[in-house]
């Protein structure tokens, strides 16, 4: 069990580092757009979950959902040439709503007493 927890921590740290580097590159390199940034974010999150799966570590549903949303949204952003800030704001709102609703449904299933 300790090995699984170690792998989980290591993969989470690698994913965070990769995301920070990726977004630094997106912000520094002028032709990269928010859509490209979202595609990269989705690929990183889904890649970390794939690494979890290959190492026998339980995958995270939240990163799978957020990674998929970011990947699809980034592809749509690139294909439709959406305006930067409204697109980013809408993507963040959609991800926030999905995460919040998912957590509220989980809490409802297990009961509020276990939410501490």
C-alpha positions, 0 to 999 in steps of 0.5 A, spaced: 500 500 500 505 504 501 508 503 494 501 505 491 501 511 495 508 513 493 507 512 486 500 516 487 504 522 490 510 522 485 505 522 479 501 528 482 507 532 483 510 530 476 503 532 473 503 539 477 510 540 475 509 539 467 502 543 468 506 549 471 512 548 465 507 547 460 503 554 462 509 558 462 511 556 455 504 557 453 504 564 456 511 566 454 511 563 446 506 568 442 503 564 437 501 559 442 493 560 444 489 558 450 486 553 446 493 550 445 494 550 452 488 547 454 489 541 449 496 540 452 493 541 459 488 535 457 493 531 455 498 532 461 492 530 466 490 524 461 497 522 461 498 522 468 492 518 469 494 513 464 501 512 468 497 511 474 493 505 470 500 502 468 503 502 475 497 499 478 495 506 482 487 508 482 486 513 477 483 520 479 476 521 476 476 528 477 483 529 473 480 524 467 473 529 467 477 535 467 483 533 462 477 530 457 474 537 458 480 541 457 482 537 451 475 537 447 475 545 449 482 546 447 480 543 440 473 547 439 477 553 441 482 552 436 477 550 430 472 555 432 477 561 433 473 563 439 475 569 443 480 568 448 477 571 455 470 569 454 473 562 452 477 561 458 472 564 462 467 559 460 471 553 460 473 554 467 466 555 469 464 549 466 470 545 469 468 548 476 461 546 475 462 539 473 467 538 479 462 541 484 456 537 482 460 531 482 463 532 489 455 534 491 453 527 488 458 524 492 457 527 498 449 525 497 451 518 496 455 517 502 451 522 507 454 529 510 456 526 516 462 522 512 464 529 509 468 531 515 
